[in-house]
């Protein structure tokens, strides 16, 4: 059922909030053991649903998310629920406060169902690095769901929730959204508060929504966006509204052969171009986009090394180097070595300089277009039993990383399937131009 329709039914009493949450919990109880999506449940979900139904019955005002079930990536703090980043380091850590986005959801009467699986500490692009077992892909069984927000995408695809939240460092929302055949949004940097997010990279991460329809993502973005006194990176720029009825025909659409050259599986590019075959497009150039991966990882390595120094086993949890998996350790050790070499400015500061150059090149492209359309990943998701190199794994993010480096907003919408595997079409829009992005996504969804 579409999100807008479900909200109308809940408000009318045709479907109660309790019924909505109960059916999710029943489905999770019978199917989660196989899919390994949810790690921890909210024991108060039914009671909270009943409370919302009581408000509706009395005619009291309710929030924009009234009665909807929300799944949360396990690196976003929810008070009273284990928030472990899918790591043994924080295996029994119960969050003592709500992240800003969780407070916003609760204010609007959304119901947290529980915490979902992910790549450990958001390190990974496949959903395979969780300390508590791999997360399955409901849309393409046997294939990775993508990551690091694997559980966030899989929960939506499996009909375990209405909307989920994930975090996106270099494609961690959009990559799994593409592989699981749903909609996923990376907001502009500074649009959504990161307070309460146990982040991978403080200069790149953003929390964003995943849903089966564009309306659900747009609605959640409206709820979680805005200036926060807890996060100095948030902006006072007004949150632009969206409208399903808005005319996207005035938007200037761009495509770039710079991305085409990097697309390993040309069938993916064909699916994307077929989806916009009736749209007039303009060719734009984005030089140095092929350096995105090489630019991204030195930044991520250094920032995860810095950010994980608090996991020393003294205040809470265990020492991260003693308890984390191989991918997390690889990044921590790499970040340590890069930091040691920083007195020569060899790596981190050089990467920041290239990041600034890529940001300028993308800004220049947006002088002639409003939207840039491109694939989400250059290859299809591999099977769980395939032997894949670290370099090949990192290449999944070749088309998504540029949006994080530039701080712009980006979204993914299904473009079709190849051999039964979902393929996502990705759009870039200017920083804080979420309105343009959503209007174009709405137009694509109607096709």
N, C-alpha and C positions, 0 to 999 in steps of 0.2 A: 504494500500500500504506500502511495506517495506521502511524503511528510505533511504537506499542506492538507491533504484529505484526512489523514489520521488526526491532526490537530483539531480540525473541524468536528470530527466525530467525538473526540474526547470532550470538547466544549459542549457538544449537544447531548452528551451522555449515552450516545449510541455504543461507544466503546469507552470503558472506564480506564483510568490510569492504572488501577490495580490489575485489570484484565491484560492491559498492554505489557506491563512488567512481568506478570505471571507467565504469560506465554513465552517470553524471552527466557525466563528462568527454567521453565520446563524443557525448552529446546536445548539450552545449555547443559542441563543435567543429563540429557540422553546422548548428546553428540560431542560435548567438549573433550571427553576422554580420548576420542579418536583424533580430533583436530588440534588439541592442545593450545587453545586460544586464550581462555581466561586462566589467570594464575590465582587471583583472589577475588572473592565476591563481597558485595556490600550487604551485610546482614540486615540492614534497616531499609532495604529497597521497598519491600511490600508496605511497611508501615508508612513510609514517605509517600507512596502512591495513594494510600487510603486517605492521607491528610489532604492531598490535592483534590481527590474526589469530593471530600467533605466541603472544601472551599467552593468548588464548582456547584455543588448541590445547594449551598446557601446563597449563591449568587455573588460571592465575593470575587474581587478581581484576582486573576491568576497571571503568571508570567508567559512569555513568548514560547517557552519550551514545555509548557504544562503537560506532564504525564509522559513525556518522551524518555526512552531509555538510552543512556549515554555510556559508552565504554571508554576507558581512559588508559592511555599508554602508561606503563609502569615506571616511568621516570617523571611523572607529574604528580605532585603531592596531593593526596586526599586525606584529610584528617581522620585518624582512627583506622585507616586501612594500610596494610603492608604495601610499601612503595619501594621495591627492591631493584629496579632497573634490570630485572632478569639476571641478577648476579648473586652469587653466594656471599659476596662482600657485604651486601645489605640484606641478606636472606630473611632476617627477622625484624627489619627496621619498619616500625609503624610511624607514619607521618604524624607530626604534632600540629600541623596547620594545613590550611587549604591554599593551594596555588591561587593566584588571582583569577585564572580562568575557571577554576572550580567554584570559587565564590560567586562568580558571575552566573554560572550555570544554575547554582542553587537559588540565587535571587530570582531567576526566571523559571523556577519550578521544574527544571530538568532533574531527572533521577539518575544518579550514578549507579550503574549495575555492578561494576567491579573493575579490576585492573587486568589489562591484557598483556600477552607475551610480546617480546621484542628482541632484537639483537642486544646482547649484553652491553649495558652502558651506551646504547645506540651505536656501537661499533660493529658495522656490518651492513650488507645490502641484500641479505637473503632470508633472514629469519632463522638461520641455522646456528647462530652463536649463543643463543640463550643457554644459561646454566641449567635451565629446567626443561630442556628438550626443544627440538625444532617445532616451529609452527607450520601447520599444513595450509595449503591453498585450496579453499572450497571451490573456487572457480576453475581450477586446473589441477586436479588431484595428481600427486606425484611430482609436481613442479614446485619450486620455491614460491612463496607468496611475495618475496621482495622484502626489503627492510630499509631502515631499521624498524619502522612502524609496522611490522608484520602482523601482529595481533590486531592492531587498529583497523587495518584493511580487511583482514580475514573475518573479524567480528561482524563487519557490515555485510560482506559477501555471504556469510553463513546465516544471515538474518538473526544474529544474536543480539542486535541492538538497532536503534533507529539511526544514530549518529555516533561517531567516535572522534576522539582527539588523538593526534599524533604529534611528533616533533620532526622538523625537517632541517637538517644541517646541510645536505648537498643533494637532496632528492628523497629523503627518508619517508616522506608522505607520498610524493608523486610516483616514485618507483613501485611501491606495493599497490597503490591505487590502479596503476596500469596493469600489473600482473593479475590483480583480482577483479578487474572489470568494473571499477566503480569510479566515483568522482573524488578527487583529493585536491586540497588547496594549501599552497604555501603563501602566507601573507607577506606583505612588504616588511622589511626589517624595521621594527619600531611600531608596527601596527598593533601587535598583541603583546601584553606583558609576559615576560619570561620569569617573573617572580614565582618560585615554587617549582620551577623546572630544573631537574638535575641534568644540566646540559652537557653536550659533547664539546661544543665550541661556542663560547660566549659571543663571538663576533659574527656568527653565521646562523645560529639556531633560531627558529620560530615555531611556535605552537600553531597548529591549524586543524581544520575539520575534514572528515571523510564521511561520505554518505552515498546512497544509491542515486540520489538526484541532486541537481544543482541547487534547488530551492533549500534543501536541508543544509547544505554547506553555507549558502549565503545567509541563512537565518542564524546559524551558529556564529558566523563571522561577525554579524551585527551584535550578537550578545557578548562576545569575548574581546572585541576590539576597544581601543581607547587608551587615553592617558592614565598612567598609574603612578601613584606616589611611591610605590615600592620598586619601580624599575625606571631608572634614569634614561634608558634607551628608548622608552615609549615616546610617541609624538603627540603634540596637541592638535595636529591636523585633524579636522572633523572627519568622522567616519561617514563616507559617502553612502547614500542609500542605493538600493538596487531595485529593479522592477522587471518582472517577467515580461511585461508588455512593452518595455523600452525597445526602440528601433535600433538595431545594431548595424543597419545598412550604411550609416554615416561613418562607421569606423574604418580606418585605413588598415588593411591587413598585409602583413609582410611575411615573406619566407626567405630563407637564406641557404644558398648552396654550400656555405661553410659548414653547416650541419649535415647536409646531404653527403659530403665527403667522408664524414665520420660514421655514417650509418652502415654497420657491417651487414645486417640483414635487410636487403633492399625491399623485401615484402612489407616490412614495417612502414617504410617511407611511402610506399604505394597506398597502404591503408589510410594513412594520414592525408595524403593528397586527394584521395578519392572522397574523403569526408568533406573536403572544402572545394570540391571540383566546380561548384557553382558560385564560388566567391572570387571576386576580382582581387588579385594579389600583386604586390610589388616586391621585387628582389632587393634585399638589403645586405650589406656587407658587414660582417663582424670579425675583423682581423684578430688573430691570436686566440680565437676560441678553442683551438686545439691544445692550448696550454692550460686549460681550466683544471684538469685533473692534477697536473704537476704543480699548479699554484695552490690548489685546495689542500692537498695532504700535508705539506709542511705547516700550514696554519693550524689544521686540525690536530696534528701530532703535538705541537707545542702547547696548544690550548687545553687539550685533554690532560697532558702531563701537569700543567699548572692547576687545572681544575680538580684533579684527583688527589692533590697533596693532602686534602682534608680527610681522606679515607685512610687514616693511619692506625686504626684499631684502638685508639685511646678514648674517643668520645662516644662513638657508636659504630656498629658494624665491625668488620675485620680489616686488617691491612690489605689493601687492594692487590699489591704485587704478589701476595701469598695465596690469594683466593680467586683471582680473575682468570678468565680463559685466554687462549692464545692470541686472539685478535686484539683484545684490550691490552694485553701485555706488550704486543708488538708496537702498538701506538704509544703507549707510555714510555717504553724504552727508546723508541725513535724520537719522541718529543724531548726526552732527556738529553740525547746526544745532539739534537739540533740546537737546544738551548745552550749547551756547552760551547758550541761553535759560534754563538751569536755575537761574540765580541768582534768578529770580523764581518758581521752582517751578511753571512754567506747564504742563509736559507730563509729564515722567518721574515726578515725585513725585505729581502728580495721578493719573496712571495707576496708580501703586502703591496709592494710596488707594482707587480704584475696585476694583482687584484684591482688596483686603482686604474690601471690601463684598460683592463677588460670592462670595468664599470663605465669608463669614458666612451669606449667603443660601442657599448650597448646603448648608452644615452644618445650617442650620435645617430644610431640606427632609428631611435624613436623620434628623431626630428622629422622623419618622413612617413612614419607609420604609427598606429596606436596599439596594434597587436602583432606579435610575431608568433607564427604557428610552426611547430616542429615536433618530431617524435619525442617520446618520453625516454625510451631506452634504445640503444643501437642494436640490441639482440633480444631474443625471446628468453624468458626465464628457463634456467637449466633444470634438469631433474635432480632430485636429492642425491642420487647415487653417482652422479657425474663427477669426475675429477676435474676441478677447475682451479687455475692458478690464482694467486693473490692479485696479479695484474689484471687478469680477465674479470675478476670480481669487482675490482675498482672501476673498470670501464663501464659498468652498468650506469654510472652516474655522469657520464660524459655530457649528456644533454641537459641534465638537471642542475649541475653545479653552477653554471654561469649565473642563474637567477639568484643564488645565495651570495655569490661574490659581488654582484651588482646591487643587492639589497632590494630587488624589485619583487613584485608579486607574480605568482605563476599558478596555473591550475591544470588538472588533467581530467579528461572525459573519455569514456570508451569510444574507440573508433572502429571496433569490430573484432574479429578473431582470426587467427592463423593456426590451422591444424587444431582447432578447438581451444586455443590459448588466447586469452584477452590481450588486446593491444590498445594502449592509450594514446590519444592525441594531446599534446601539451601546448599551452599558450603562455606567452610572456606578456606582461603589460608594465607600464611605467610604475615607478614607486608611488604608492598611495593611489594608484588608478584601479583599485579593485572594482569600482563601478563599471568601467569599460570591460574588464576581464569577465565579470559575471554576465553582463549583457551579451557578450559574444558567446559565452558558454551556454546561456539560455537559448540562443539562436541555433547552436549546434545540436542541443538536446532535442529540439523540435523536429529535427530531420529524421 
